[in-house]
Amino acid sequence: MNHITLTATLVAKPETREDLLALLMAQVAPSRADPGCMNYDLHVDTKDPCVFMFYENWASQADLDAHAKMPHLKALRARAGDLLAQPVKLVFYNMLSEGVGA
């Protein structure tokens, strides 16, 4: 089975940074509880506090697809246009190495 890694980069408008951060932080706990979530971690750029990145690992593409349809992502999607300075950048990877503790 191929594990799927996803990075999602989100860039806030400077004036909406705190609102976006609150929405992003609200995604962490419910996403970690989604079936197949191996990790779901939010990061901020060390040089630009408006640039956020999720680093996610999923047990399968089906698990990631199911996560994308979860209701807890609706609030983020509903407000993204108002809060983001540019479209979300998604990059997908297939995990080649064994995960920690595997």
Backbone bond lengths (Angstrom), bond angles and torsions (degrees), N, CA, C in turn:
res aa  C-N    CA-C-N  psi(-1)  N-CA   C-N-CA  omega(-1)  CA-C   N-CA-C  phi
1 M - - - 1.449 - - 1.524 108.93 -
2 N 1.319 117.68 131.93 1.454 122.64 177.97 1.510 110.55 -87.72
3 H 1.317 115.66 121.53 1.452 119.40 171.55 1.519 107.69 -75.17
4 I 1.325 115.74 147.91 1.452 121.61 -178.67 1.523 108.80 -111.96
5 T 1.312 115.77 129.61 1.458 121.78 173.99 1.515 107.69 -110.03
6 L 1.316 115.14 139.59 1.460 122.13 179.34 1.508 108.06 -132.44
7 T 1.335 116.15 134.18 1.454 120.44 165.15 1.518 106.73 -112.73
8 A 1.313 115.06 134.27 1.462 121.45 177.78 1.521 107.05 -124.39
9 T 1.323 116.24 117.16 1.457 121.48 -179.68 1.522 108.91 -104.69
10 L 1.336 114.45 127.72 1.457 121.89 -178.70 1.518 108.35 -125.47
11 V 1.324 116.76 131.28 1.459 121.87 -178.59 1.524 108.39 -115.60
12 A 1.320 115.05 118.38 1.466 121.04 -179.70 1.521 110.55 -82.60
13 K 1.318 115.71 149.56 1.455 120.36 164.68 1.529 105.06 -67.40
14 P 1.330 118.49 141.72 1.467 118.92 -177.54 1.534 113.50 -52.65
15 E 1.308 116.87 -38.38 1.468 120.65 -177.49 1.532 113.17 -76.27
16 T 1.334 117.74 -10.64 1.472 120.45 -179.27 1.521 112.12 -114.58
17 R 1.337 117.17 7.87 1.456 120.77 -175.26 1.522 113.11 -53.20
18 E 1.304 117.91 -49.54 1.467 120.88 -175.80 1.524 111.72 -65.56
19 D 1.338 117.28 -38.31 1.463 120.29 177.52 1.527 110.59 -65.11
20 L 1.335 116.53 -43.63 1.463 119.51 178.85 1.520 110.40 -64.53
21 L 1.318 117.42 -44.14 1.454 120.46 179.46 1.528 111.02 -57.06
22 A 1.321 117.38 -43.65 1.466 120.32 179.16 1.529 110.92 -61.56
23 L 1.331 117.16 -42.66 1.472 120.38 178.42 1.523 111.37 -64.94
24 L 1.320 116.88 -40.66 1.461 120.30 -179.46 1.522 111.16 -67.14
25 M 1.316 116.20 -43.85 1.469 119.56 178.59 1.530 110.91 -61.43
26 A 1.321 116.94 -33.46 1.467 121.42 179.66 1.525 112.10 -69.10
27 Q 1.325 117.83 -14.29 1.465 121.29 179.19 1.527 112.49 -83.87
28 V 1.313 117.35 -23.17 1.464 120.96 -168.77 1.528 112.44 -63.03
29 A 1.328 118.42 -58.64 1.476 120.30 -175.12 1.524 112.62 -61.00
30 P 1.348 119.32 -49.24 1.470 116.97 -179.41 1.527 113.33 -66.86
31 S 1.322 117.52 -32.35 1.465 119.60 179.05 1.523 111.06 -69.42
32 R 1.329 116.30 -38.14 1.467 119.33 177.24 1.523 111.62 -64.28
33 A 1.329 116.85 -23.57 1.463 121.00 178.69 1.530 112.63 -86.52
34 D 1.331 117.72 -9.58 1.465 120.52 179.74 1.531 109.82 -65.72
35 P 1.328 117.26 143.05 1.465 120.19 178.01 1.530 111.46 -56.48
36 G 1.315 115.75 134.84 1.456 121.25 176.42 1.518 115.00 86.37
37 C 1.337 117.68 -3.39 1.466 119.54 179.01 1.525 109.40 -73.64
38 M 1.317 115.91 121.65 1.461 121.65 177.66 1.532 109.77 -93.97
39 N 1.316 116.83 -39.76 1.452 122.60 169.08 1.521 109.26 -161.11
40 Y 1.317 114.80 154.52 1.460 122.53 -176.68 1.520 105.45 -150.14
41 D 1.324 116.21 97.95 1.451 121.25 -170.31 1.525 110.83 -122.93
42 L 1.337 115.15 134.28 1.458 121.91 179.29 1.524 109.32 -101.22
43 H 1.318 115.85 134.90 1.464 123.08 -179.31 1.530 109.21 -128.51
44 V 1.332 115.73 159.38 1.457 121.25 172.11 1.529 107.54 -125.12
45 D 1.306 116.13 143.09 1.463 122.36 178.87 1.525 109.71 -59.73
46 T 1.327 116.53 138.89 1.462 120.55 -178.14 1.530 112.59 -72.79
47 K 1.328 116.93 -17.97 1.465 119.93 -178.61 1.519 113.42 -110.91
48 D 1.318 117.64 -23.05 1.466 120.91 -178.18 1.523 108.95 -129.97
49 P 1.323 118.15 105.18 1.458 120.98 -176.18 1.528 114.61 -68.08
50 C 1.313 117.06 -5.22 1.465 120.56 177.97 1.529 112.37 -91.87
51 V 1.330 117.66 -5.32 1.464 121.93 -177.95 1.530 109.10 -104.02
52 F 1.327 114.87 118.74 1.459 122.37 179.46 1.520 109.07 -115.29
53 M 1.337 115.45 152.35 1.454 119.77 178.49 1.528 109.53 -143.13
54 F 1.332 114.91 128.41 1.457 120.88 170.04 1.518 107.78 -92.50
55 Y 1.324 115.87 134.90 1.464 122.73 172.32 1.516 105.23 -115.84
56 E 1.330 115.76 116.48 1.464 121.37 -172.70 1.520 110.04 -127.43
57 N 1.326 115.63 142.94 1.462 121.57 171.06 1.523 107.62 -127.59
58 W 1.327 114.48 133.24 1.465 121.96 -176.97 1.520 109.03 -125.61
59 A 1.295 116.34 145.10 1.465 121.70 -178.27 1.523 112.04 -63.58
60 S 1.342 116.81 -29.20 1.464 119.73 -178.79 1.526 109.89 -158.37
61 Q 1.313 115.08 164.75 1.461 120.45 175.43 1.521 110.27 -62.31
62 A 1.319 117.37 -36.63 1.467 120.78 178.94 1.525 111.09 -62.30
63 D 1.330 117.05 -39.51 1.463 120.08 177.31 1.528 110.95 -65.13
64 L 1.322 117.62 -42.46 1.457 120.61 177.73 1.520 110.75 -64.12
65 D 1.324 117.26 -41.81 1.462 121.16 178.09 1.530 111.21 -60.98
66 A 1.333 116.68 -41.09 1.467 120.63 178.56 1.524 110.34 -66.61
67 H 1.323 117.29 -40.67 1.464 121.70 177.62 1.527 110.56 -57.72
68 A 1.327 116.64 -42.55 1.467 121.07 -177.27 1.523 112.54 -62.06
69 K 1.328 117.08 -19.92 1.467 121.35 -179.12 1.523 113.23 -99.17
70 M 1.329 117.12 2.50 1.463 120.63 -175.80 1.531 111.63 -68.76
71 P 1.331 116.07 144.10 1.466 119.92 -178.94 1.528 113.99 -62.08
72 H 1.327 118.04 -28.43 1.461 118.23 -177.65 1.531 112.93 -67.60
73 L 1.326 118.04 -12.74 1.462 120.46 175.91 1.528 112.66 -87.31
74 K 1.328 117.85 -9.81 1.466 121.26 -176.61 1.523 112.84 -61.83
75 A 1.343 117.44 -42.10 1.465 119.87 -178.98 1.525 110.89 -62.24
76 L 1.318 115.86 -40.40 1.461 119.80 178.40 1.522 111.01 -64.85
77 R 1.307 116.48 -47.28 1.470 119.94 179.61 1.525 111.35 -61.88
78 A 1.322 117.00 -39.25 1.461 121.63 -177.12 1.526 111.84 -64.72
79 R 1.319 117.32 -31.37 1.469 120.54 -175.09 1.522 113.83 -105.33
80 A 1.307 117.70 -5.67 1.468 121.34 -173.97 1.530 112.23 -54.64
81 G 1.297 117.73 -44.83 1.465 121.01 -177.88 1.519 113.24 -59.43
82 D 1.317 116.73 -33.09 1.466 121.13 179.85 1.519 112.80 -81.20
83 L 1.321 117.55 -27.92 1.459 121.75 -171.15 1.523 115.06 -100.34
84 L 1.323 116.79 -24.57 1.468 120.62 -172.76 1.525 112.37 -93.55
85 A 1.322 115.38 141.66 1.457 121.79 177.15 1.527 111.99 -82.77
86 Q 1.346 115.93 -18.09 1.468 121.45 -179.35 1.522 108.12 -157.59
87 P 1.323 117.49 166.44 1.468 119.14 178.69 1.533 111.88 -61.76
88 V 1.319 115.73 152.07 1.459 122.12 176.48 1.525 108.58 -63.99
89 K 1.317 116.53 136.94 1.467 121.31 177.02 1.522 107.77 -103.48
90 L 1.318 116.59 116.47 1.463 123.11 178.19 1.523 109.15 -108.05
91 V 1.328 115.83 132.41 1.462 121.47 175.90 1.524 106.84 -130.16
92 F 1.332 116.16 127.73 1.462 123.01 -176.58 1.526 109.99 -108.08
93 Y 1.327 114.97 142.00 1.463 121.49 -179.76 1.523 108.95 -136.00
94 N 1.327 116.42 151.52 1.455 122.17 167.24 1.520 107.36 -97.56
95 M 1.328 116.83 129.57 1.454 121.24 -179.32 1.530 109.41 -74.81
96 L 1.316 116.13 128.22 1.464 121.51 -179.73 1.525 112.32 -98.84
97 S 1.319 116.77 -36.60 1.466 120.37 -178.56 1.515 109.64 -87.89
98 E 1.322 114.77 162.88 1.471 119.81 173.93 1.519 108.39 -72.89
99 G 1.317 116.21 144.69 1.448 120.38 176.53 1.528 111.26 -70.80
100 V 1.304 116.54 162.14 1.460 121.59 176.95 1.523 108.54 -61.16
101 G 1.316 116.09 133.33 1.460 120.48 179.60 1.518 113.73 79.52
102 A 1.328 117.53 6.76 1.470 120.12 -178.43 1.520 110.90 -75.89
